[in-house]
Amino acid sequence: MALLLDVSPARPLDPAALRAALRRAGLPPTVTLSPLHRSAARLRLHRWSLGDGAALARLESTGIAVRARPRTGAAGLAVAVFSPGEWSLTHHHVVTPEPDEPTLAVIDETAPLDFRRADSGTVLLLQVDVARLALPRDVPHRAVRRLRSGDALAGVVRTYLLQLGTVAATAPELLPELHTGTVELVRALLLGAAGDPAADTDPSQRIRAYIAAHLDDPALCADTIAAAANISVRQLYKVWAGTGTGLAEHIIALRLARARETLRTHRHLTVTAVAHRHGFTDATHFARRFRAAYAMSPTEWRTGRAPSITADR
């Protein structure tokens, strides 16, 4: 799914079509959108699925007003990036636009929302099934209230979502491959913004957040993770055993997923450069692990060739 709605002076707004597009975009019936200048309204709404409860939407518009009533029952969560401009957002608290760069915010469907934009601009919305985040119930709610632009991961997530929007527009077939890394990054963002009090009772969440934030650091290992978590390496492995996956395998899987994206989106980089960029110090080891995970070499994935028996270079 891609373009859901395209409104311009040559294609007048149909309220029924607008409501249908919002529903197809995964927004609940509690959300309403109204152009501020109906006769000259311009709206373009896209949506792409990452699979498994995650999707990316992009709304390009002239002046609009968006309102949302609190939603009861199973509710979702979204991480939004608003382009610079003349807008206001009231949601738990008043979000102030960054003067010269996009602004990041977390949207909670269980709380009322009022967004108004006077000029033309864009909103990127990463929708995530809260259940897929495997977080204590109170963490997302605290993160919505506490997230600020100066938070450790806010800038990282903002840049990542803008790049994800570029991937969606140019190579949407890659989006499902980015699902795991995207969800891990959102989880880390929420834990950091919430202050992670749950980490005292579930240290694995703090460990996951640290791994996501330092994934591309080649020095990332059990020793550095344990030191950051203020526990011994033995305690680290004991805590991590409850996740059901090996610590090293978890790190390598996330690195491979990021590298797989970079191979397609940064074709000017060599395979070795991609490996180094994502924490692999040995390109041969990277190629071997890549083939084991995806049944093809990094070069075959980048070029779209069928798997061969020749070694990757």
N, C-alpha and C positions, 0 to 999 in steps of 0.2 A: 504494500500500500504506500502511496506517495502523496500526490496532490489531492486534497479533499475538498477544497473550496478556493475559488478564484473570482473575486469581486472587483470590478472597476467601473468607471462611468459608462463604459460600453457594455458591461454585464451587470445590470443593477442588482442590488441585494434582494434576495428572497429569504424572508425570515424563516420559513420552514426549512429551506436548504441550509441555512446557517445552523439551526438547531440540530439538524441531522448530521452535519459535519462535525459539530462539537461532540456529539455522542460517538460518532465513528472514530474520533480522535481519542476516545477513552475518557473524556471528561464527564463527570456525573451530571444528572439533571439539575442539580443545585447550582450549576454554573450558568450564568447568562452573559452575553456579550452584546454591546450596543455601539455602533459607530457614532462618533460625535457629530459628524457632518455626513448625513446619510446620502445626500445627492452626489457627493464627490468621494464616497467611501472607496477605499482600496484595501482588500483583505486577501491574503494568500495563506492557506493553512496546509501544511504537510505533516505526514506522520510516517515513521518507519519503525518496524518491530525489531528488537534485538532478541526476542524470544524469551520464554520462561519468565513472564511477568514484568518485562522491561520494554519500554518504547521511548522513542525520541520524537517530539513534535516541534514544529517551528511555525510561528505566527508572524507574518509581516503585515503591517497595517499602518494606515493613517490614524488620526485621533480615535481612541476607543475608550470605553468604560467596561470593565469586567468586574462582575460581582459574584460572590459565592456564598451561599448559606451553609451553615455547619451541616456535615453529613453524618448520619448515624449508621451504626452497623459496621460492616467491613469497609474500611476506608483506605485510600492510597496515600502516597507521598510523592512529591516531585521536587527535583532540584532545578531551579530556574536561573537563566542568565538573561538579564535585560540589557539591551543596547543603551548607550548614553543618550540623554535627551531630557525632555520636559515630562516627567512622569512622577507619580506618587503611588506608594503601595502601603496599605494598612493591613497588617496580618499578625495578630498577637502584639506587635509593636509597629511603629512607623519605620519603614526601611528607607534610608536616604540614598538617592542615586550617587554613584561615584561621578566626579565631575568630568573626567576624560576617558573613562574606560568602562567596560561592561560591569554590571553589578550582579553578584551571586546571592540567591536567597533560597531557603527551603520552604516548600508549601505543604501545609498539613490540611487535608480535606475535612478534618473534624472541627476546624475553626473558621469563622467568617473571614472573608477577604474582600478588599475593595482596591482595584487597580485602575488608574486613570492615566491616559497618555494624551498629551495635547498635540504632539508632533508625530512624524513618521518614525517607525522603529521596528525592532525585531525582538521576539521573546523565544528563547530555546527552552524547552521543557523536557527534562528527563523524568519519565514516570516509572516508578519502581513499586513492585508489590512488597509491602512492608514485611510480609511473612518471609520473603526470600532473603531479607537482610539478617535474619537470625539474631535480632537484638532484643534486649529486654523492652517491654512495652513502653516504659517511660522515657527511653533514650531519644527516640525521634521527636517527642513532644518538647523535651528540654532543648534539643538542638535547634528547633525552629525558633525558639525564643532567644537563644544565646548566640547564634551564628553571627559573626562580624567579619568584615572584609580583611581584618588583620589576622584572623585565625590562621594557624600554621598551614592547613591544607586548602584554604579558600581559594588562593590564587592558582594552585595546582589544578583544582577541580574546574575552576572557571576556564582556564586555558584548555584543559582536556575536553570539556563539553563543546567549546568552539571548534576544536579540531574534529570532534565526533560529528558535528554538524557538516563539516566539509566532507568527511568520509560518506555521510548519508547522501549528500548531494552528488558525489562523484563516483562512489563505489559502494552502493548500499548492500551488495551481496556480502561485504565483509562484516557487516554489523553483528550478525550472530556470533562471529568469532571473537568479538570484543565483549560479549556479555559478562563473562566471569570477571575480567579485570575491571569493568565498569562498576559492577555491583560491589566488588571489594573496595574500590575507591570511595563510593558513596558511603559504605559502612564506616570506613575510616574517618570520613568527613563528619558524619553524625556523632561518632564517639568522641572525636576531638572537640566539636562544638558543645556537646552536652557536658563536657568535663569528665566523662567516663567514670562516674562513681560506680557503675556496675562492674568495672574491672576489679574492684576489691573482692567481689564475690565470684567473678568469672574472669580470671586473668587471661584466658585465651583471647578475649576480645581486645585487650590491650596489646597482646602480641600480634594479632592480625593487623591492627591499626599501624603498629610500628613497621611491620613487613611491607604493607601497602605504601607507606610513605618513603621507605628506603629501598624499594625493590631493585632499582637500577644501580645501587651501590655495590660494586664487586666485593666489598669487605663485609657485606651482610652475611652473618653466619650465626650459629648457635651462641657463640661467645658474646657477640655484640648485642644480640636480641636479649639474652639473659641479663646483661649489664643494664640495658635500657629498662627492662622490667624489674630491675632490682631483685633478681632471684638468681640462684645458682643454675648452672647448665643442667645439672641433674633434675632440679625442680622444674626447669623449662620443659624437658622431655616428658616429665610426669604429667604436667598440665596439658601439654599438647597431645598426649596419648588419647585424651578424651575426644579429640576431634575426628579420630578415625582415619587420618591420613598422616603420612610421614612429613616431618617438618621440611626436610630438604626437597622432597618431591613437590610439596606445596609451593615452595619458592620457585623451583624450576618451571612448574606448570604455568605460574603467573608470568614469569619472564618470557617463556616461549610464546604465550598468548600475545604479549606486547610486541615481541620481536616479529611475530607473524604479521601483525598490523603494519609495522614499520617497513617491512620488506615490500609491501604493496604501495604504501603512501609516500615513501621516501626512496624512490628508485635510484636517485643519484648516489646513495650510500652503498658501499660494497657490503657483501655478506659479513665480512669481518668487522666492519664498522658498526653494523647493526648488532652483531653479537656483543661487542664491547659496550655499545650504548645501553644495553639492557643487562649488564652485570656479568656477562660471560667473559672470562679472561682468555679462554682458549677457543678459537674459532672451530677447530676440529671437534672438540667436545660439544660445542653448540650444534654443529651440523649433525653429529651422531644423535644427540638428544632430540633434535627437531625431526629427523627421519623416524625415530622410534615413536614419537608422539603423533605424527601426521602422515606417516607412510610415504613420504617424499622428502627430497632435499630442500633446503631453503631456496636454491636457485630454481628448482622445478616449480615450487609454489609461486615464486615471483613471476616467472615467465608463463605459467599456466600449462607447462608441458606435463604430459603423463609421466608417472614415476618410471625411472629407468634404473638399470643396475650400475650405471656409472657413478663414481664417487663425486660428491659435491666439492667444488673448489672455491 
